[in-house]
Structures are given as structure tokens and as C-alpha cells.
């Protein structure tokens, strides 16, 4: 399976290399198929006829909630929502970004919320609380109860997972190389990485670098490790981005601000507190894997110091 995952990354890299338009077409088809299939699955789950014993709701557990366990369980949930930020990475190729970027971010997040809520309510109807707690594959167990699906439930869920994974990989391959390209183009990374294919107008070297790094990761980690490291590797930067709002408003009050931060300064502060709590809890509950993830990120600090000492940083600022 590791080799299949690596091969899929290579295929998606090739698709994105031949142009954003082709990758966007694949993205639109797979996303629409995934969205419709998951919504239909959630709605079909309400057709399950439960026995009186199974229909009874489980009694609340008479003990205080463990916030640490809740925070740990939120890590894979956050991966469900993670695509909310990807649109900003291709902002330079979005028409009328001041209007379309906020709308796209809001609609994308709302669609994920809708799918997630409908699907979970359907699962809760099809399965009892104890059944969900003891089932290693909740979606497959719920699908098997649906009269219109029956024994094909496991195969259907496997197909949905494949389509969802393919779509998510395509989204990452569309956006992540453009971050690397943007850094190189501004002098914040090695210059050759900013090369653009003269034929396809895509960031060819950045895509190749992303493919290589992605293959290394999937060949060395299992799914659970990838999920945790992916989320814990991104959220420090989400937190730093939100913290930058406070810094820039104090240091650069003259900057044009086409986007306003709703609820400032309270909502950004709540976001920062939640992010720090999530990362701190992960470091306490799983110090080894979380420590490896954070150390991998921390390698960038001496690299930044070397980059600055060699004078590249000053040249990058001059380019701005």
C-alpha cells in the first residue's frame, strides 16, 4: 500500500505539471462525486429501521469529560476540515481574489460542515452508541445496515475513501508546490525552485520537489502517523499566521487591508488559545511522534539563520 500511495503521488504530480486547468478539472469532478456520494450515504442511513433496543439512546457517562482525550480526537477531525486554507495558496491565479477568495473559503467550509453533520447524524441513527464505540470501521458498519446497500457497504466505503483521498491529494498538489514556488520567487528559497515550465506554465521544480518529499513520507509512515504529523505540522503555521495579524496591525498600520478580521481581537485570540492547547496536549499525550514533527519544523530555524547570514534574506527583502 505504501508503494501504491507513492505511485499515486507521482501521477498527481504529473497531472498538475501539465497545467492548473487540467488539475482543476480533475479536482472539480472528484470533489463533486465525493460530496454527492457522502451526502447520499448520510441520508440513506436514516432509512435504517432500528429495533427498540438499538433505537434507545445510550445513557450519558456519569463522569467529567476528559478534555485531553477530546483534544486528541479532534486531530483527525481537523484533517477533515483542513482544505479550508488551500484556496489561498493559489490566490495569485484566482480571478477577482478580493471577492472570490472570502466567498470560496466560506462556502468550502460550510459545505464540509454540512457533509460532516449529515453523515454523523446518519451514523448515529443507524448505529447505537455502544456499537459505534466498538466498531473499528463505523462508516462500513453503518453502510451495511442500509437496506439499499447491504453487504456491499464495505466495498462502497472503500471506494469513497479512494475518491476522497485522490481528491484531497490533488488539492494538496495544486497548492503546496505554489507555496514553495512563491518562496523561491521572492528569494526566500533556492532560486532554481522558482522555475516555471515554458510549455505548461506550471511550477515544475516545486512540483517535483513536493512529489519527492511526499513519496519519502508515505514510504516511511503509516496512515495514523501521516494524519497526526500532517495536522500537527500545519497548525503551528496557522497559529503564527493569526498571530501575525496582531503584529502587523501594531507595526504596519498603514498596510492596505482588503480583508477584515471579524471579531478582532477576541476571535483571533480564541483561535490562538485553541491552537496552542491542541499542540500542547499532543506533545503531552504523544511526546515521541509530536516531538519528531515539531523538531522537523524546528530544523527551519537554523536554516533561516544560515540563509540570513549569507545575505539571501536582505536580497529577498530588496526584491519586495
C-alpha positions as CSV (number, residue, x, y, z in Angstrom):
1,X,0.0,0.0,0.0
2,X,2.9,2.4,0.7
3,X,4.1,1.9,-2.9
4,X,0.6,2.5,-4.3
5,X,0.4,5.7,-2.3
6,X,3.8,6.8,-3.7
7,X,2.7,6.0,-7.2
8,X,-0.5,8.0,-6.8
9,X,1.5,11.0,-5.7
10,X,3.7,10.7,-8.8
11,X,0.6,10.5,-11.0
12,X,-1.0,13.6,-9.4
13,X,2.3,15.4,-9.8
14,X,2.3,14.7,-13.5
15,X,-1.3,15.9,-13.8
16,X,-0.5,19.1,-12.0
17,X,2.7,19.6,-14.1
18,X,0.7,19.7,-17.3
19,X,-1.3,22.6,-16.1
20,X,-3.6,24.0,-13.4
21,X,-6.6,23.9,-15.7
22,X,-6.3,20.1,-16.1
23,X,-5.7,19.6,-12.4
24,X,-8.7,21.8,-11.6
25,X,-10.9,19.8,-13.9
26,X,-9.9,16.6,-12.1
27,X,-10.5,18.4,-8.8
28,X,-14.0,19.5,-9.7
29,X,-15.1,16.1,-10.9
30,X,-13.7,14.2,-7.9
31,X,-14.9,16.7,-5.3
32,X,-18.4,16.8,-6.8
33,X,-18.5,13.0,-6.8
34,X,-17.3,12.8,-3.3
35,X,-19.7,15.4,-2.0
36,X,-22.8,13.8,-3.6
37,X,-21.8,10.3,-2.6
38,X,-21.2,11.2,1.1
39,X,-24.4,13.3,1.4
40,X,-26.4,10.4,-0.2
41,X,-24.8,7.9,2.2
42,X,-25.7,10.1,5.2
43,X,-29.3,10.5,4.0
44,X,-29.6,6.7,3.3
45,X,-28.5,6.0,6.8
46,X,-31.8,7.4,8.0
47,X,-33.6,4.6,6.2
48,X,-32.3,2.0,8.6
49,X,-35.1,0.6,10.8
50,X,-33.7,0.1,14.2
51,X,-35.0,-2.3,16.8
52,X,-36.4,-0.8,20.0
53,X,-33.3,-1.9,21.9
54,X,-30.9,-0.4,19.4
55,X,-33.0,2.8,19.0
56,X,-32.7,3.7,22.6
57,X,-30.0,6.3,23.2
58,X,-27.1,5.4,25.4
59,X,-27.2,7.0,28.8
60,X,-24.6,9.7,29.5
61,X,-21.5,8.6,31.2
62,X,-21.5,9.8,34.8
63,X,-18.0,11.2,34.9
64,X,-16.5,14.5,33.8
65,X,-15.3,14.8,30.2
66,X,-11.7,14.2,29.6
67,X,-10.6,17.3,27.7
68,X,-7.2,15.8,26.8
69,X,-9.0,12.8,25.1
70,X,-11.3,15.2,23.3
71,X,-8.4,17.3,22.1
72,X,-6.6,14.1,20.8
73,X,-9.8,13.0,19.0
74,X,-10.0,16.4,17.3
75,X,-6.8,15.9,15.4
76,X,-8.3,13.6,12.7
77,X,-11.4,15.8,12.7
78,X,-9.3,18.8,11.9
79,X,-7.9,16.9,8.9
80,X,-11.5,16.6,7.7
81,X,-11.7,20.4,7.6
82,X,-8.1,21.1,6.6
83,X,-8.8,22.1,2.9
84,X,-10.3,25.3,4.1
85,X,-7.0,27.1,3.7
86,X,-5.8,25.7,0.4
87,X,-7.5,28.2,-1.8
88,X,-5.3,31.0,-0.5
89,X,-2.2,29.2,-1.9
90,X,-3.4,29.7,-5.5
91,X,-4.7,33.2,-4.8
92,X,-2.5,34.6,-7.5
93,X,-4.3,32.5,-10.1
94,X,-7.9,33.4,-8.8
95,X,-9.9,36.0,-10.7
96,X,-11.1,38.9,-8.6
97,X,-9.4,37.5,-5.4
98,X,-10.7,40.2,-3.1
99,X,-14.3,39.0,-3.8
100,X,-13.8,35.3,-4.7
101,X,-11.3,34.3,-2.0
102,X,-13.6,35.0,1.0
103,X,-16.6,33.6,-0.7
104,X,-14.7,30.4,-1.7
105,X,-13.3,29.9,1.8
106,X,-16.7,30.4,3.4
107,X,-18.6,28.2,1.0
108,X,-16.0,25.5,1.1
109,X,-16.0,25.4,4.9
110,X,-19.8,25.4,5.0
111,X,-20.0,22.5,2.6
112,X,-17.7,20.4,4.7
113,X,-19.7,21.3,7.9
114,X,-22.9,20.2,6.1
115,X,-21.4,16.9,4.9
116,X,-19.9,16.2,8.3
117,X,-23.0,16.9,10.3
118,X,-25.4,15.0,7.9
119,X,-23.1,11.9,7.8
120,X,-22.6,11.8,11.6
121,X,-26.3,12.2,12.3
122,X,-27.0,9.4,9.8
123,X,-24.4,7.1,11.6
124,X,-25.9,7.9,14.9
125,X,-29.3,6.9,13.6
126,X,-28.1,3.7,12.1
127,X,-25.9,2.5,15.0
128,X,-26.3,2.7,18.7
129,X,-23.7,4.4,20.9
130,X,-22.0,1.2,22.1
131,X,-21.9,-0.1,18.5
132,X,-20.2,3.0,17.3
133,X,-17.7,2.9,20.2
134,X,-16.7,-0.7,19.5
135,X,-16.7,-0.6,15.7
136,X,-13.3,-0.1,14.1
137,X,-15.0,1.0,10.8
138,X,-18.1,3.0,11.7
139,X,-18.9,4.1,8.2
140,X,-18.7,0.5,6.8
141,X,-20.8,-0.8,9.8
142,X,-23.5,1.9,9.2
143,X,-23.5,1.3,5.4
144,X,-24.0,-2.4,5.9
145,X,-27.2,-1.7,7.8
146,X,-28.7,0.4,5.0
147,X,-31.3,-1.7,3.0
148,X,-30.3,-0.3,-0.3
149,X,-26.6,-1.1,0.2
150,X,-26.4,-4.2,2.5
151,X,-23.4,-6.4,2.1
152,X,-21.8,-4.0,-0.4
153,X,-21.3,-1.5,2.3
154,X,-17.6,-2.2,3.0
155,X,-16.8,-2.0,-0.7
156,X,-18.7,1.2,-1.1
157,X,-17.0,2.9,1.8
158,X,-13.6,1.8,0.4
159,X,-14.5,3.4,-2.9
160,X,-15.5,6.6,-1.2
161,X,-12.2,6.7,0.7
162,X,-10.2,6.2,-2.5
163,X,-12.1,9.0,-4.3
164,X,-11.8,11.3,-1.2
165,X,-8.1,10.5,-0.9
166,X,-7.5,11.2,-4.6
167,X,-9.3,14.5,-4.4
168,X,-7.5,15.6,-1.3
169,X,-4.1,14.7,-2.8
170,X,-5.0,16.6,-5.9
171,X,-5.8,19.7,-3.8
172,X,-2.6,19.5,-1.9
173,X,-0.6,19.0,-5.1
174,X,-2.3,22.1,-6.6
175,X,-1.5,24.3,-3.6
176,X,1.6,23.2,-1.8
177,X,4.1,23.5,-4.6
178,X,3.0,27.0,-5.2
179,X,4.0,27.9,-1.7
180,X,7.5,26.6,-2.3
181,X,7.5,28.4,-5.7
182,X,6.4,31.7,-4.1
183,X,9.2,31.5,-1.5
184,X,11.8,30.8,-4.2
185,X,10.4,33.5,-6.5
186,X,10.9,36.1,-3.6
187,X,14.4,34.9,-2.8
188,X,13.4,33.0,0.3
189,X,14.3,29.6,-1.1
190,X,16.7,28.3,-3.7
191,X,16.3,30.2,-6.9
192,X,16.1,27.2,-9.3
193,X,12.9,26.0,-7.5
194,X,11.1,29.1,-8.9
195,X,11.4,27.7,-12.4
196,X,8.2,27.6,-14.5
197,X,7.6,25.2,-17.3
198,X,7.8,27.1,-20.5
199,X,5.2,24.8,-22.1
200,X,2.7,24.2,-19.3
201,X,3.3,27.4,-17.2
202,X,3.4,25.3,-14.0
203,X,6.0,25.5,-11.2
204,X,7.8,22.3,-12.4
205,X,10.7,22.1,-10.0
206,X,8.4,22.9,-7.0
207,X,6.0,20.2,-8.1
208,X,8.9,17.7,-8.5
209,X,10.2,18.6,-5.0
210,X,6.8,18.1,-3.5
211,X,6.4,14.7,-5.2
212,X,9.8,13.6,-3.9
213,X,9.1,14.7,-0.3
214,X,5.6,13.2,-0.4
215,X,6.9,9.8,-1.5
216,X,9.5,9.8,1.2
217,X,6.8,10.5,3.8
218,X,4.3,7.8,2.7
219,X,7.1,5.2,2.4
220,X,8.2,5.8,6.0
221,X,4.9,6.3,7.9
222,X,1.6,4.6,8.3
223,X,-1.8,6.3,7.9
224,X,-2.2,7.3,11.5
225,X,1.3,8.8,11.7
226,X,0.7,10.7,8.5
227,X,-2.6,12.1,9.8
228,X,-1.1,13.3,13.1
229,X,2.0,14.7,11.6
230,X,0.2,16.4,8.8
231,X,-2.2,18.3,11.2
232,X,0.4,19.0,13.9
233,X,2.9,20.1,11.2
234,X,0.4,22.7,9.8
235,X,-1.2,24.1,12.8
236,X,1.9,25.9,14.2
237,X,1.9,27.9,11.0
238,X,-1.8,28.6,11.2
239,X,-1.2,29.9,14.7
240,X,1.7,32.0,13.5
241,X,-0.4,33.4,10.6
242,X,-3.1,34.5,13.0
243,X,-0.6,35.9,15.5
244,X,0.9,38.0,12.6
245,X,-2.4,39.9,12.4
246,X,-1.7,41.4,15.8
247,X,2.0,42.1,14.9
248,X,1.2,43.7,11.6
249,X,-1.6,45.9,13.0
250,X,0.9,47.3,15.5
251,X,4.0,47.6,13.3
252,X,2.4,48.3,9.9
253,X,-0.9,50.1,10.5
254,X,-0.5,51.7,7.1
255,X,-0.8,48.5,5.0
256,X,-3.8,48.2,2.8
257,X,-6.2,45.6,4.2
258,X,-8.7,44.4,1.7
259,X,-9.8,41.6,4.1
260,X,-11.1,42.4,7.5
261,X,-10.7,40.1,10.5
262,X,-14.2,39.6,12.0
263,X,-14.4,39.7,15.8
264,X,-10.9,41.2,16.2
265,X,-9.2,41.0,18.7
266,X,-11.3,38.3,20.5
267,X,-11.8,35.7,17.8
268,X,-8.1,35.5,16.7
269,X,-7.2,35.2,20.4
270,X,-9.6,32.3,20.9
271,X,-8.1,30.7,17.7
272,X,-4.6,31.0,19.1
273,X,-5.5,29.6,22.5
274,X,-7.2,26.6,20.9
275,X,-4.3,26.0,18.6
276,X,-1.7,26.2,21.4
277,X,-3.9,23.9,23.6
278,X,-4.2,21.3,20.8
279,X,-0.4,21.3,20.1
280,X,0.4,21.2,23.9
281,X,-1.9,18.3,24.5
282,X,-0.5,16.4,21.6
283,X,3.0,16.9,23.0
284,X,2.0,15.6,26.4
285,X,0.0,12.6,25.2
286,X,2.3,11.5,22.3
287,X,5.7,13.1,23.0
288,X,7.6,10.9,20.6
289,X,5.7,11.5,17.3
290,X,4.7,15.0,18.2
291,X,8.3,15.8,19.1
292,X,9.6,14.4,15.8
293,X,7.0,16.6,13.9
294,X,8.0,19.7,15.9
295,X,11.7,19.0,15.5
296,X,11.3,18.6,11.8
297,X,9.7,22.1,11.7
298,X,12.4,23.5,14.1
299,X,15.1,22.5,11.5
300,X,13.9,25.5,9.6
301,X,15.2,27.9,12.3
302,X,19.0,27.2,11.8
303,X,18.3,27.1,8.0
304,X,16.8,30.6,8.3
305,X,19.8,31.7,10.3
306,X,22.2,30.4,7.7
307,X,20.1,32.0,4.9
308,X,20.1,35.3,6.6
309,X,23.9,35.2,7.4
310,X,24.7,34.5,3.8
311,X,22.8,37.7,2.8
312,X,19.9,36.0,0.9
313,X,17.3,37.4,3.3
314,X,18.4,41.0,2.5
315,X,18.2,40.3,-1.2
316,X,14.7,38.9,-0.8
317,X,13.5,42.0,1.0
318,X,15.1,44.1,-1.7
319,X,13.0,42.2,-4.3
320,X,9.9,43.0,-2.4
